[in-house]
């Protein structure tokens, strides 16, 4: 209990130190040395004020719910599609030779490049945003699944065959469990791609969402609102990563006797 309290106190102290440093930098650069105009550099106190205003009129809550629904739904579709492609590439040599180089190339393509296709095909709609999210993370997930399946220790496969395991049982009880660490790393990467793709799509086509609130701050020349939304986006992304993927990784390490 004392260790937990000490850890929380340490994190709060670091947070306070960052806020004080941020405010000091703002004061020095805008008031003392006048490097920036006050409207060009975010003030931490004004960022907090903007946060309270957005939360007070429910703008922030509505935007978070809308954005989380889109990214979770799109990420789920990307996992399903990416897992299927990854399994096909793993099982069929011809598909591996034909699709893997294409996937490697498309994985590096910024998700915003798909937005014109999404708008032309689906218009300014929810489907366009979901499409950008899915296409932005599917390829990395597919490659991660394929790499994970190939990382299975060969001795496990030989032992399964020796014991008469069917291909389905080999996949379910040997291949997938042993490849999970690689797959989880791929899913984490896919999640980050999905989160970035969501922001790209929302900033250009959404009517409700964190990306739309961010663009509204830009249109109003309110640097504090822009900074507020950036901080919220960062916190949400890290929170999902830690609460979901972090828990899974810790469980896998415990099950494998690493910790």
ABEGO torsion letter per residue (X at the ends): XAAAAAAAAAAAAAAAAAAAAAAAAAAAAAAAAGABBAAABBBAAAAAAAAAAAAAAGAAAAAAAAAAAAAAAAAAAAAAAAAAAAAAAAABAAAAAAAAAAAAAAAABBAAAAAAAAAAAAEBBAAAAAAAAAAAAAAAAAAAAAAAAAABBAAAAAAAAAAGBBAAAAAAAAAAAAAAAAAAAAAAAAAAAAAAAAAAAAAAABABEAAAAAAAAAAAGBAAAAAAAAAAAAAAAAAAAAAAAAAAAAAAAAAAGAX
